[in-house]
Amino acid sequence: MWNRPQLLTALADLLLAAAAAALLVAATVWVAKRPHFTLSQVVVMHELKEVRRAEVERALGGLLRGNFFSVNVEAIRQSLERLAWVRHAEVRRRWPSSLELRIEEHEPAAQWGEASGQLLNTHGEVFAAVMARPVPLPTLFGPAALAPEMLGYYREAVEILLPLGRAPRALNVSPRLAVQLKLDDGMVVELGRQQPKVPVRLRLQRFVDYYPTVLSASRQRPSVVDMRYPNGFALRVAAAQLTEGKGKQ
């Protein structure tokens, strides 16, 4: 080996690299243990609406061990995302001794189902939470797997009904996927199943077009308007009498 200078040079380089790496590790450990890097502050980067400070503090409890370098930011993120109102959380280190928290809260779009405490957010995701300051929300009933589509039906219905000055207060999708709307005046509109040739939105638009006829077709205000007929509609009044509508496409 002593007769092979190239091998000796390579071995020397390897030993120097190992020594440099060991020195770097030792220096990093020494620096990391300095009191300058002890965590001194946790900053929430924006105002929170539903998540309370006490909840955040409980979520962080026991996870702020170590210092700027050794704190487990992934464990903190997971703990924050277990809070009822937290949809997504980001945790970042801020030099030299702080953590930044960015928390995306669920934004409720509707009540979900019959069970209390179930809400639907603006992304069509069901979550369990209770609002600190309850506000009026529509109610959506149906298969959880269809929640995003149902939220889309609801938003579409809001736009279509706008010219009437009416708004949907409840949307129900049955196990057979039939769609039913309940309006803010109590009237129920049966729209049936989604079909390629006659989609639900077209039936609801037909209801809007026939609305003056719907109100004048019966002596009593109808409680249910059935728009599942291909060329007309049917009315149901409080006395459970059924009157055929005269509107045609």
C-alpha positions as CSV (number, residue, x, y, z in Angstrom):
1,M,0.0,0.0,0.0
2,W,2.9,2.4,0.8
3,N,4.1,2.0,-2.8
4,R,0.8,3.3,-4.1
5,P,0.7,7.1,-3.6
6,Q,-2.7,7.5,-5.2
7,L,-4.3,5.2,-2.7
8,L,-2.6,7.0,0.2
9,T,-3.9,10.3,-1.1
10,A,-7.4,9.0,-1.4
11,L,-7.2,7.5,2.1
12,A,-5.9,10.8,3.5
13,D,-8.7,12.7,1.8
14,L,-11.3,10.3,3.3
15,L,-9.9,10.7,6.8
16,L,-9.9,14.5,6.5
17,A,-13.5,14.4,5.2
18,A,-14.5,12.2,8.2
19,A,-12.8,14.5,10.6
20,A,-14.5,17.5,9.1
21,A,-17.9,15.8,9.3
22,A,-17.3,14.9,12.9
23,L,-16.3,18.4,13.7
24,L,-19.3,19.8,12.0
25,V,-21.7,17.5,13.9
26,A,-20.0,18.4,17.2
27,A,-20.2,22.1,16.4
28,T,-23.9,21.8,15.4
29,V,-24.7,19.9,18.7
30,W,-22.9,22.5,20.7
31,V,-24.7,25.4,19.0
32,A,-28.0,23.7,19.3
33,K,-27.6,23.5,23.0
34,R,-27.0,27.2,23.5
35,P,-29.7,29.0,25.4
36,H,-30.1,31.5,22.5
37,F,-32.1,28.8,20.6
38,T,-34.5,27.8,23.4
39,L,-38.1,28.3,22.1
40,S,-39.4,31.6,23.5
41,Q,-42.4,32.4,21.3
42,V,-45.2,30.8,19.3
43,V,-46.9,33.2,16.9
44,V,-50.3,32.6,15.2
45,M,-50.0,34.4,12.0
46,H,-53.6,35.6,11.5
47,E,-56.8,36.1,13.5
48,L,-58.8,33.0,14.3
49,K,-62.6,33.0,14.3
50,E,-63.7,29.7,15.9
51,V,-60.5,28.2,17.2
52,R,-59.8,29.4,20.8
53,R,-56.4,30.3,22.2
54,A,-57.0,27.8,25.0
55,E,-57.5,25.0,22.5
56,V,-54.3,25.9,20.7
57,E,-52.4,25.9,24.0
58,R,-53.8,22.5,24.9
59,A,-52.8,21.2,21.5
60,L,-49.2,22.4,22.0
61,G,-49.0,21.1,25.6
62,G,-46.1,18.7,26.0
63,L,-44.9,19.2,22.3
64,L,-42.7,22.3,22.8
65,R,-39.9,20.2,24.2
66,G,-36.4,20.8,22.9
67,N,-35.3,24.0,21.1
68,F,-35.5,25.7,17.7
69,F,-33.6,22.8,16.1
70,S,-35.1,19.8,17.9
71,V,-38.8,20.6,18.3
72,N,-41.0,18.2,16.4
73,V,-43.0,20.5,14.1
74,E,-44.8,17.6,12.4
75,A,-46.2,16.4,15.7
76,I,-47.4,19.9,16.5
77,R,-49.1,20.1,13.1
78,Q,-50.9,16.8,13.6
79,S,-52.0,17.9,17.1
80,L,-53.4,21.2,15.8
81,E,-55.3,19.4,12.9
82,R,-57.1,17.3,15.5
83,L,-58.9,20.4,16.8
84,A,-62.5,20.5,15.6
85,W,-62.4,23.7,13.7
86,V,-58.9,23.3,12.1
87,R,-59.0,22.1,8.5
88,H,-55.2,22.5,7.9
89,A,-52.2,23.7,9.8
90,E,-48.7,24.7,9.0
91,V,-45.9,25.0,11.5
92,R,-42.6,26.8,10.6
93,R,-39.5,27.7,12.5
94,R,-38.6,31.4,12.7
95,W,-35.0,32.2,13.5
96,P,-33.7,32.0,16.1
97,S,-36.2,30.9,18.8
98,S,-39.8,31.1,17.5
99,L,-42.5,29.0,15.8
100,E,-45.1,30.4,13.3
101,L,-48.5,28.8,13.1
102,R,-50.7,29.2,10.1
103,I,-54.1,27.7,10.7
104,E,-56.9,27.3,8.1
105,E,-60.2,27.0,9.8
106,H,-63.3,25.2,8.4
107,E,-65.7,27.8,6.9
108,P,-69.2,26.4,7.5
109,A,-71.5,26.4,4.5
110,A,-74.4,24.3,5.8
111,Q,-75.7,22.1,8.6
112,W,-75.2,18.4,7.7
113,G,-77.9,15.8,8.4
114,E,-80.1,15.4,11.4
115,A,-77.4,14.9,14.0
116,S,-76.4,18.1,15.9
117,G,-72.9,19.2,15.6
118,Q,-72.4,18.0,12.0
119,L,-71.4,20.8,9.6
120,L,-70.4,21.0,5.9
121,N,-67.6,23.4,5.0
122,T,-67.1,25.4,1.8
123,H,-65.1,22.5,0.3
124,G,-67.9,20.1,0.7
125,E,-66.3,18.3,3.6
126,V,-68.3,17.1,6.6
127,F,-66.8,17.9,10.0
128,A,-68.0,17.8,13.6
129,A,-68.0,21.2,15.5
130,V,-70.2,23.6,17.3
131,M,-70.3,27.3,16.4
132,A,-69.5,29.7,19.2
133,R,-71.9,32.2,17.7
134,P,-74.6,30.3,15.7
135,V,-75.7,31.8,12.4
136,P,-78.6,30.7,10.1
137,L,-77.3,28.0,7.8
138,P,-79.2,25.8,5.3
139,T,-79.4,22.1,6.1
140,L,-78.3,19.4,3.7
141,F,-79.4,15.7,4.1
142,G,-78.0,12.8,2.1
143,P,-75.2,10.3,1.6
144,A,-71.9,11.6,3.0
145,A,-70.1,10.5,-0.2
146,L,-72.2,13.0,-2.2
147,A,-71.6,15.9,0.1
148,P,-69.5,17.9,-2.4
149,E,-72.0,17.4,-5.2
150,M,-74.9,18.3,-2.9
151,L,-73.1,21.6,-2.0
152,G,-72.9,22.2,-5.7
153,Y,-76.6,21.5,-6.1
154,Y,-77.3,24.0,-3.3
155,R,-75.2,26.8,-4.7
156,E,-76.7,26.3,-8.1
157,A,-80.2,26.5,-6.6
158,V,-79.4,29.7,-4.9
159,E,-78.5,31.3,-8.2
160,I,-81.5,29.9,-10.1
161,L,-84.0,31.0,-7.4
162,L,-82.6,34.5,-7.1
163,P,-85.1,36.1,-9.6
164,L,-88.0,34.9,-7.4
165,G,-86.6,36.4,-4.3
166,R,-86.6,32.9,-2.7
167,A,-83.8,30.9,-1.3
168,P,-83.3,27.2,-0.5
169,R,-83.3,26.4,3.3
170,A,-82.9,22.6,3.0
171,L,-81.7,20.2,0.4
172,N,-82.3,16.5,0.6
173,V,-80.9,13.7,-1.5
174,S,-82.6,10.4,-0.9
175,P,-80.9,6.9,-0.9
176,R,-82.3,6.6,-4.4
177,L,-80.6,10.0,-5.2
178,A,-83.8,11.9,-5.7
179,V,-83.3,15.7,-5.0
180,Q,-85.8,17.7,-2.9
181,L,-85.6,21.4,-2.0
182,K,-87.3,23.2,0.8
183,L,-87.6,27.0,0.3
184,D,-87.5,29.8,2.8
185,D,-91.3,30.2,2.6
186,G,-91.8,26.5,3.5
187,M,-92.6,25.3,0.0
188,V,-91.1,21.9,-1.0
189,V,-90.0,21.4,-4.6
190,E,-89.6,17.8,-5.8
191,L,-86.9,17.6,-8.5
192,G,-86.3,13.9,-8.8
193,R,-83.1,12.1,-9.9
194,Q,-80.3,13.7,-11.9
195,Q,-80.7,12.6,-15.6
196,P,-78.5,13.5,-18.5
197,K,-81.3,14.6,-20.7
198,V,-83.2,16.5,-18.0
199,P,-80.8,17.5,-15.3
200,V,-82.0,18.8,-11.9
201,R,-81.1,22.4,-12.7
202,L,-83.4,22.4,-15.7
203,R,-86.3,21.2,-13.7
204,L,-85.6,23.9,-11.1
205,Q,-85.4,26.5,-13.9
206,R,-88.7,25.3,-15.1
207,F,-90.1,25.8,-11.6
208,V,-88.9,29.4,-11.7
209,D,-90.5,29.9,-15.1
210,Y,-93.8,28.4,-13.9
211,Y,-93.8,30.1,-10.5
212,P,-96.7,32.5,-11.2
213,T,-98.7,29.6,-12.6
214,V,-97.9,27.5,-9.5
215,L,-99.3,30.2,-7.2
216,S,-102.4,30.7,-9.3
217,A,-103.2,27.1,-10.1
218,S,-104.7,26.3,-6.7
219,R,-107.0,28.2,-4.4
220,Q,-104.7,27.3,-1.5
221,R,-101.0,28.0,-1.4
222,P,-99.3,24.6,-2.4
223,S,-97.1,23.0,0.1
224,V,-95.4,20.7,-2.4
225,V,-94.6,21.3,-6.1
226,D,-93.6,18.2,-8.0
227,M,-91.5,19.0,-11.0
228,R,-90.7,15.4,-12.0
229,Y,-93.2,15.5,-14.8
230,P,-91.6,15.9,-18.3
231,N,-94.1,18.5,-19.5
232,G,-95.8,20.0,-16.5
233,F,-96.0,19.9,-12.7
234,A,-98.2,18.7,-9.9
235,L,-99.3,20.6,-6.7
236,R,-100.0,19.3,-3.3
237,V,-102.0,21.5,-0.9
238,A,-102.5,21.3,2.8
239,A,-105.6,19.1,2.3
240,A,-103.5,16.6,0.4
241,Q,-105.4,17.3,-2.8
242,L,-103.4,17.0,-6.0
243,T,-103.9,19.4,-8.8
244,E,-102.4,19.0,-12.2
245,G,-100.5,22.0,-13.4
246,K,-101.2,23.4,-16.9
247,G,-97.8,24.6,-17.7
248,K,-96.1,22.9,-20.6
249,Q,-92.6,23.1,-22.0
